[in-house]
Amino acid sequence: MHIAIIGNGISGITAARFIRKLSDHTITVISAESDYFFSRTALMYIYMGHMRKEDTQPYENWFWEKNRINLKSGFVEKVNHQNNELIFANGDQLKYDKLIIACGSTPNKFGWPGQDLDAVHGMYSMQDLDAMEKHSEGLKQAVIVGGGLIGIEMAEMFHSRHIPVTFLVRENSFWNGVLPAEESAMINRHIFENHIDLRLETELKEIVDDGNGKACAAITNKGDRIDCGFVGLTAGVHPNTDFLKESGIEMQRGIVVNEFLETNIPNIYAIGDCAQIQEPKPGRRPVEAIWYTGRMMGETVAYNICNKKVAYDPGIWFNSAKFFEIEYQVYGTVLAKAPENHLSIYWEHADGKKSIRVIYDKNTNEVLGFNLMGVRFRHEVCEKWLREKTNVEVVLQDLALANFDPEFYKTHEHEVLKIYNQQSGKNLTSKKKRSWSQAFNFLQS
């Protein structure tokens, strides 16, 4: 059986690796972006000089031949499911028995005048990185549009080369649709501290052509003109599915799939950023453009293709990022605007760059989520507490179990518990610092 995979990101490559572990099927991975799989989240570090392109490739070039995973470079223009055939832009054709679509995302464009000019790019692909590199030579000013994770990564990239950045964010506080108010305010301050020209409640109106097809300025909705040599469009992403419009595959925002990641067309599956779960788990979104969910989908689809039926289960929500020097982790349910039954214990360090938030249910006292800025907790410990719906008082008294490398970093569980005691009128006490062996025993219990 021949299995074709469109896309060589984390989803597609995980699927290929697990299909090879489970079977002797013929596998072909197709990509027009790069010859070999690379870590997309590491692109920024290439630009910043921390890594080389080859350092972002998790596998040596010989890995693919050794594991009998065929690589084909090309852009798929059409999926002809009636004939089980892929049509490429250069006229090539490829037959398949089963098809996995793992074509990822593409940056949003909202019809801004000038959005297709030269020196206007997102920050998603290897080609986007090359464009940033090309236009950085002699660059005196960059404008970034959109206040999400990709936008702040791009700001940090330019900042690392001392290129001035103006950051246009339409909301009244950075990423306040995701972060609670205190954490959002923390990141606002940190952006300003890094000398980024953050302009809140400001939107892009137009990108100006220099007369030669290249961007030379951005006009805001407030009438300001910002002269610049590069405009970064980072106002989110959407599934990269334009080439499937005439395919007969059901699509809404993304490619609609069931719990087994099957589309409406037999023998065609979709995974990763481009997939839309028909009936998502409670509290989860139909489309989740997150690295770890893409990896989980890749493994799940491999089992299903190899006749080991497994439903996709994303587990406990988790995400992590970095806002310049401030690390961010979230586990479980932490909402920007919490419902009435979600109570919050929030501690913030005096330096304004570290915080811990614990969310719990007002009615049941079960812990619901953790939001961490500049502090690291152990993933497995937080996940166990959330999965077992542990009472928040049990969690707070044993918060030391979650500390990451407590031998080397100052811990703050006493301060968090003190705030809870003040809020509740109780007098709970923390358990002593826990070693890694104690945390391991807890996870085995």
Secondary structure as a PSIPRED ss2 file (coil, helix, strand):
# PSIPRED VFORMAT (PSIPRED V4.0)

   1 M C   1.000  0.000  0.000
   2 H E   0.000  0.000  1.000
   3 I E   0.000  0.000  1.000
   4 A E   0.000  0.000  1.000
   5 I E   0.000  0.000  1.000
   6 I E   0.000  0.000  1.000
   7 G C   1.000  0.000  0.000
   8 N C   1.000  0.000  0.000
   9 G C   1.000  0.000  0.000
  10 I H   0.000  1.000  0.000
  11 S H   0.000  1.000  0.000
  12 G H   0.000  1.000  0.000
  13 I H   0.000  1.000  0.000
  14 T H   0.000  1.000  0.000
  15 A H   0.000  1.000  0.000
  16 A H   0.000  1.000  0.000
  17 R H   0.000  1.000  0.000
  18 F H   0.000  1.000  0.000
  19 I H   0.000  1.000  0.000
  20 R H   0.000  1.000  0.000
  21 K H   0.000  1.000  0.000
  22 L H   0.000  1.000  0.000
  23 S C   1.000  0.000  0.000
  24 D C   1.000  0.000  0.000
  25 H C   1.000  0.000  0.000
  26 T E   0.000  0.000  1.000
  27 I E   0.000  0.000  1.000
  28 T E   0.000  0.000  1.000
  29 V E   0.000  0.000  1.000
  30 I E   0.000  0.000  1.000
  31 S E   0.000  0.000  1.000
  32 A C   1.000  0.000  0.000
  33 E C   1.000  0.000  0.000
  34 S C   1.000  0.000  0.000
  35 D C   1.000  0.000  0.000
  36 Y C   1.000  0.000  0.000
  37 F C   1.000  0.000  0.000
  38 F C   1.000  0.000  0.000
  39 S C   1.000  0.000  0.000
  40 R H   0.000  1.000  0.000
  41 T H   0.000  1.000  0.000
  42 A H   0.000  1.000  0.000
  43 L H   0.000  1.000  0.000
  44 M H   0.000  1.000  0.000
  45 Y H   0.000  1.000  0.000
  46 I H   0.000  1.000  0.000
  47 Y H   0.000  1.000  0.000
  48 M C   1.000  0.000  0.000
  49 G C   1.000  0.000  0.000
  50 H C   1.000  0.000  0.000
  51 M C   1.000  0.000  0.000
  52 R C   1.000  0.000  0.000
  53 K H   0.000  1.000  0.000
  54 E H   0.000  1.000  0.000
  55 D H   0.000  1.000  0.000
  56 T H   0.000  1.000  0.000
  57 Q C   1.000  0.000  0.000
  58 P C   1.000  0.000  0.000
  59 Y C   1.000  0.000  0.000
  60 E C   1.000  0.000  0.000
  61 N C   1.000  0.000  0.000
  62 W H   0.000  1.000  0.000
  63 F H   0.000  1.000  0.000
  64 W H   0.000  1.000  0.000
  65 E H   0.000  1.000  0.000
  66 K H   0.000  1.000  0.000
  67 N C   1.000  0.000  0.000
  68 R C   1.000  0.000  0.000
  69 I E   0.000  0.000  1.000
  70 N E   0.000  0.000  1.000
  71 L E   0.000  0.000  1.000
  72 K E   0.000  0.000  1.000
  73 S E   0.000  0.000  1.000
  74 G C   1.000  0.000  0.000
  75 F C   1.000  0.000  0.000
  76 V E   0.000  0.000  1.000
  77 E E   0.000  0.000  1.000
  78 K E   0.000  0.000  1.000
  79 V E   0.000  0.000  1.000
  80 N E   0.000  0.000  1.000
  81 H H   0.000  1.000  0.000
  82 Q H   0.000  1.000  0.000
  83 N H   0.000  1.000  0.000
  84 N C   1.000  0.000  0.000
  85 E E   0.000  0.000  1.000
  86 L E   0.000  0.000  1.000
  87 I E   0.000  0.000  1.000
  88 F E   0.000  0.000  1.000
  89 A C   1.000  0.000  0.000
  90 N C   1.000  0.000  0.000
  91 G C   1.000  0.000  0.000
  92 D C   1.000  0.000  0.000
  93 Q E   0.000  0.000  1.000
  94 L E   0.000  0.000  1.000
  95 K E   0.000  0.000  1.000
  96 Y C   1.000  0.000  0.000
  97 D C   1.000  0.000  0.000
  98 K E   0.000  0.000  1.000
  99 L E   0.000  0.000  1.000
 100 I E   0.000  0.000  1.000
 101 I E   0.000  0.000  1.000
 102 A C   1.000  0.000  0.000
 103 C C   1.000  0.000  0.000
 104 G C   1.000  0.000  0.000
 105 S E   0.000  0.000  1.000
 106 T E   0.000  0.000  1.000
 107 P E   0.000  0.000  1.000
 108 N C   1.000  0.000  0.000
 109 K C   1.000  0.000  0.000
 110 F C   1.000  0.000  0.000
 111 G C   1.000  0.000  0.000
 112 W C   1.000  0.000  0.000
 113 P C   1.000  0.000  0.000
 114 G C   1.000  0.000  0.000
 115 Q C   1.000  0.000  0.000
 116 D C   1.000  0.000  0.000
 117 L C   1.000  0.000  0.000
 118 D E   0.000  0.000  1.000
 119 A C   1.000  0.000  0.000
 120 V E   0.000  0.000  1.000
 121 H E   0.000  0.000  1.000
 122 G C   1.000  0.000  0.000
 123 M C   1.000  0.000  0.000
 124 Y C   1.000  0.000  0.000
 125 S C   1.000  0.000  0.000
 126 M H   0.000  1.000  0.000
 127 Q H   0.000  1.000  0.000
 128 D H   0.000  1.000  0.000
 129 L H   0.000  1.000  0.000
 130 D H   0.000  1.000  0.000
 131 A H   0.000  1.000  0.000
 132 M H   0.000  1.000  0.000
 133 E H   0.000  1.000  0.000
 134 K H   0.000  1.000  0.000
 135 H H   0.000  1.000  0.000
 136 S H   0.000  1.000  0.000
 137 E C   1.000  0.000  0.000
 138 G C   1.000  0.000  0.000
 139 L C   1.000  0.000  0.000
 140 K C   1.000  0.000  0.000
 141 Q C   1.000  0.000  0.000
 142 A E   0.000  0.000  1.000
 143 V E   0.000  0.000  1.000
 144 I E   0.000  0.000  1.000
 145 V E   0.000  0.000  1.000
 146 G C   1.000  0.000  0.000
 147 G C   1.000  0.000  0.000
 148 G C   1.000  0.000  0.000
 149 L H   0.000  1.000  0.000
 150 I H   0.000  1.000  0.000
 151 G H   0.000  1.000  0.000
 152 I H   0.000  1.000  0.000
 153 E H   0.000  1.000  0.000
 154 M H   0.000  1.000  0.000
 155 A H   0.000  1.000  0.000
 156 E H   0.000  1.000  0.000
 157 M H   0.000  1.000  0.000
 158 F H   0.000  1.000  0.000
 159 H H   0.000  1.000  0.000
 160 S H   0.000  1.000  0.000
 161 R C   1.000  0.000  0.000
 162 H C   1.000  0.000  0.000
 163 I C   1.000  0.000  0.000
 164 P C   1.000  0.000  0.000
 165 V E   0.000  0.000  1.000
 166 T E   0.000  0.000  1.000
 167 F E   0.000  0.000  1.000
 168 L E   0.000  0.000  1.000
 169 V E   0.000  0.000  1.000
 170 R C   1.000  0.000  0.000
 171 E C   1.000  0.000  0.000
 172 N C   1.000  0.000  0.000
 173 S C   1.000  0.000  0.000
 174 F C   1.000  0.000  0.000
 175 W C   1.000  0.000  0.000
 176 N C   1.000  0.000  0.000
 177 G C   1.000  0.000  0.000
 178 V C   1.000  0.000  0.000
 179 L C   1.000  0.000  0.000
 180 P C   1.000  0.000  0.000
 181 A H   0.000  1.000  0.000
 182 E H   0.000  1.000  0.000
 183 E H   0.000  1.000  0.000
 184 S H   0.000  1.000  0.000
 185 A H   0.000  1.000  0.000
 186 M H   0.000  1.000  0.000
 187 I H   0.000  1.000  0.000
 188 N H   0.000  1.000  0.000
 189 R H   0.000  1.000  0.000
 190 H H   0.000  1.000  0.000
 191 I H   0.000  1.000  0.000
 192 F H   0.000  1.000  0.000
 193 E H   0.000  1.000  0.000
 194 N C   1.000  0.000  0.000
 195 H C   1.000  0.000  0.000
 196 I C   1.000  0.000  0.000
 197 D E   0.000  0.000  1.000
 198 L E   0.000  0.000  1.000
 199 R E   0.000  0.000  1.000
 200 L E   0.000  0.000  1.000
 201 E C   1.000  0.000  0.000
 202 T C   1.000  0.000  0.000
 203 E C   1.000  0.000  0.000
 204 L E   0.000  0.000  1.000
 205 K E   0.000  0.000  1.000
 206 E E   0.000  0.000  1.000
 207 I E   0.000  0.000  1.000
 208 V E   0.000  0.000  1.000
 209 D E   0.000  0.000  1.000
 210 D C   1.000  0.000  0.000
 211 G C   1.000  0.000  0.000
 212 N C   1.000  0.000  0.000
 213 G C   1.000  0.000  0.000
 214 K E   0.000  0.000  1.000
 215 A E   0.000  0.000  1.000
 216 C E   0.000  0.000  1.000
 217 A E   0.000  0.000  1.000
 218 A E   0.000  0.000  1.000
 219 I E   0.000  0.000  1.000
 220 T E   0.000  0.000  1.000
 221 N C   1.000  0.000  0.000
 222 K C   1.000  0.000  0.000
 223 G C   1.000  0.000  0.000
 224 D C   1.000  0.000  0.000
 225 R E   0.000  0.000  1.000
 226 I E   0.000  0.000  1.000
 227 D E   0.000  0.000  1.000
 228 C C   1.000  0.000  0.000
 229 G C   1.000  0.000  0.000
 230 F E   0.000  0.000  1.000
 231 V E   0.000  0.000  1.000
 232 G E   0.000  0.000  1.000
 233 L E   0.000  0.000  1.000
 234 T C   1.000  0.000  0.000
 235 A C   1.000  0.000  0.000
 236 G C   1.000  0.000  0.000
 237 V E   0.000  0.000  1.000
 238 H E   0.000  0.000  1.000
 239 P E   0.000  0.000  1.000
 240 N C   1.000  0.000  0.000
 241 T C   1.000  0.000  0.000
 242 D H   0.000  1.000  0.000
 243 F H   0.000  1.000  0.000
 244 L H   0.000  1.000  0.000
 245 K C   1.000  0.000  0.000
 246 E C   1.000  0.000  0.000
 247 S C   1.000  0.000  0.000
 248 G C   1.000  0.000  0.000
 249 I C   1.000  0.000  0.000
 250 E C   1.000  0.000  0.000
 251 M E   0.000  0.000  1.000
 252 Q C   1.000  0.000  0.000
 253 R C   1.000  0.000  0.000
 254 G C   1.000  0.000  0.000
 255 I E   0.000  0.000  1.000
 256 V E   0.000  0.000  1.000
 257 V E   0.000  0.000  1.000
 258 N C   1.000  0.000  0.000
 259 E C   1.000  0.000  0.000
 260 F C   1.000  0.000  0.000
 261 L C   1.000  0.000  0.000
 262 E E   0.000  0.000  1.000
 263 T C   1.000  0.000  0.000
 264 N C   1.000  0.000  0.000
 265 I C   1.000  0.000  0.000
 266 P C   1.000  0.000  0.000
 267 N C   1.000  0.000  0.000
 268 I E   0.000  0.000  1.000
 269 Y E   0.000  0.000  1.000
 270 A E   0.000  0.000  1.000
 271 I C   1.000  0.000  0.000
 272 G H   0.000  1.000  0.000
 273 D H   0.000  1.000  0.000
 274 C H   0.000  1.000  0.000
 275 A E   0.000  0.000  1.000
 276 Q E   0.000  0.000  1.000
 277 I E   0.000  0.000  1.000
 278 Q C   1.000  0.000  0.000
 279 E C   1.000  0.000  0.000
 280 P C   1.000  0.000  0.000
 281 K C   1.000  0.000  0.000
 282 P C   1.000  0.000  0.000
 283 G C   1.000  0.000  0.000
 284 R C   1.000  0.000  0.000
 285 R C   1.000  0.000  0.000
 286 P C   1.000  0.000  0.000
 287 V C   1.000  0.000  0.000
 288 E C   1.000  0.000  0.000
 289 A C   1.000  0.000  0.000
 290 I C   1.000  0.000  0.000
 291 W H   0.000  1.000  0.000
 292 Y H   0.000  1.000  0.000
 293 T H   0.000  1.000  0.000
 294 G H   0.000  1.000  0.000
 295 R H   0.000  1.000  0.000
 296 M H   0.000  1.000  0.000
 297 M H   0.000  1.000  0.000
 298 G H   0.000  1.000  0.000
 299 E H   0.000  1.000  0.000
 300 T H   0.000  1.000  0.000
 301 V H   0.000  1.000  0.000
 302 A H   0.000  1.000  0.000
 303 Y H   0.000  1.000  0.000
 304 N H   0.000  1.000  0.000
 305 I H   0.000  1.000  0.000
 306 C C   1.000  0.000  0.000
 307 N C   1.000  0.000  0.000
 308 K C   1.000  0.000  0.000
 309 K C   1.000  0.000  0.000
 310 V C   1.000  0.000  0.000
 311 A C   1.000  0.000  0.000
 312 Y C   1.000  0.000  0.000
 313 D C   1.000  0.000  0.000
 314 P C   1.000  0.000  0.000
 315 G C   1.000  0.000  0.000
 316 I C   1.000  0.000  0.000
 317 W C   1.000  0.000  0.000
 318 F E   0.000  0.000  1.000
 319 N E   0.000  0.000  1.000
 320 S E   0.000  0.000  1.000
 321 A E   0.000  0.000  1.000
 322 K E   0.000  0.000  1.000
 323 F E   0.000  0.000  1.000
 324 F C   1.000  0.000  0.000
 325 E C   1.000  0.000  0.000
 326 I E   0.000  0.000  1.000
 327 E E   0.000  0.000  1.000
 328 Y E   0.000  0.000  1.000
 329 Q E   0.000  0.000  1.000
 330 V E   0.000  0.000  1.000
 331 Y E   0.000  0.000  1.000
 332 G E   0.000  0.000  1.000
 333 T C   1.000  0.000  0.000
 334 V C   1.000  0.000  0.000
 335 L C   1.000  0.000  0.000
 336 A C   1.000  0.000  0.000
 337 K C   1.000  0.000  0.000
 338 A C   1.000  0.000  0.000
 339 P C   1.000  0.000  0.000
 340 E C   1.000  0.000  0.000
 341 N C   1.000  0.000  0.000
 342 H E   0.000  0.000  1.000
 343 L E   0.000  0.000  1.000
 344 S E   0.000  0.000  1.000
 345 I E   0.000  0.000  1.000
 346 Y E   0.000  0.000  1.000
 347 W E   0.000  0.000  1.000
 348 E E   0.000  0.000  1.000
 349 H C   1.000  0.000  0.000
 350 A C   1.000  0.000  0.000
 351 D C   1.000  0.000  0.000
 352 G C   1.000  0.000  0.000
 353 K C   1.000  0.000  0.000
 354 K C   1.000  0.000  0.000
 355 S E   0.000  0.000  1.000
 356 I E   0.000  0.000  1.000
 357 R E   0.000  0.000  1.000
 358 V E   0.000  0.000  1.000
 359 I E   0.000  0.000  1.000
 360 Y E   0.000  0.000  1.000
 361 D E   0.000  0.000  1.000
 362 K C   1.000  0.000  0.000
 363 N C   1.000  0.000  0.000
 364 T C   1.000  0.000  0.000
 365 N C   1.000  0.000  0.000
 366 E E   0.000  0.000  1.000
 367 V E   0.000  0.000  1.000
 368 L E   0.000  0.000  1.000
 369 G E   0.000  0.000  1.000
 370 F E   0.000  0.000  1.000
 371 N E   0.000  0.000  1.000
 372 L E   0.000  0.000  1.000
 373 M E   0.000  0.000  1.000
 374 G C   1.000  0.000  0.000
 375 V C   1.000  0.000  0.000
 376 R C   1.000  0.000  0.000
 377 F E   0.000  0.000  1.000
 378 R C   1.000  0.000  0.000
 379 H H   0.000  1.000  0.000
 380 E H   0.000  1.000  0.000
 381 V H   0.000  1.000  0.000
 382 C H   0.000  1.000  0.000
 383 E H   0.000  1.000  0.000
 384 K H   0.000  1.000  0.000
 385 W H   0.000  1.000  0.000
 386 L H   0.000  1.000  0.000
 387 R H   0.000  1.000  0.000
 388 E C   1.000  0.000  0.000
 389 K C   1.000  0.000  0.000
 390 T C   1.000  0.000  0.000
 391 N E   0.000  0.000  1.000
 392 V H   0.000  1.000  0.000
 393 E H   0.000  1.000  0.000
 394 V H   0.000  1.000  0.000
 395 V H   0.000  1.000  0.000
 396 L H   0.000  1.000  0.000
 397 Q H   0.000  1.000  0.000
 398 D C   1.000  0.000  0.000
 399 L H   0.000  1.000  0.000
 400 A H   0.000  1.000  0.000
 401 L H   0.000  1.000  0.000
 402 A H   0.000  1.000  0.000
 403 N E   0.000  0.000  1.000
 404 F C   1.000  0.000  0.000
 405 D C   1.000  0.000  0.000
 406 P C   1.000  0.000  0.000
 407 E C   1.000  0.000  0.000
 408 F C   1.000  0.000  0.000
 409 Y C   1.000  0.000  0.000
 410 K C   1.000  0.000  0.000
 411 T C   1.000  0.000  0.000
 412 H C   1.000  0.000  0.000
 413 E H   0.000  1.000  0.000
 414 H H   0.000  1.000  0.000
 415 E H   0.000  1.000  0.000
 416 V H   0.000  1.000  0.000
 417 L H   0.000  1.000  0.000
 418 K H   0.000  1.000  0.000
 419 I H   0.000  1.000  0.000
 420 Y H   0.000  1.000  0.000
 421 N H   0.000  1.000  0.000
 422 Q H   0.000  1.000  0.000
 423 Q H   0.000  1.000  0.000
 424 S H   0.000  1.000  0.000
 425 G C   1.000  0.000  0.000
 426 K C   1.000  0.000  0.000
 427 N C   1.000  0.000  0.000
 428 L C   1.000  0.000  0.000
 429 T C   1.000  0.000  0.000
 430 S C   1.000  0.000  0.000
 431 K C   1.000  0.000  0.000
 432 K C   1.000  0.000  0.000
 433 K C   1.000  0.000  0.000
 434 R C   1.000  0.000  0.000
 435 S C   1.000  0.000  0.000
 436 W H   0.000  1.000  0.000
 437 S H   0.000  1.000  0.000
 438 Q H   0.000  1.000  0.000
 439 A H   0.000  1.000  0.000
 440 F H   0.000  1.000  0.000
 441 N H   0.000  1.000  0.000
 442 F H   0.000  1.000  0.000
 443 L H   0.000  1.000  0.000
 444 Q H   0.000  1.000  0.000
 445 S C   1.000  0.000  0.000
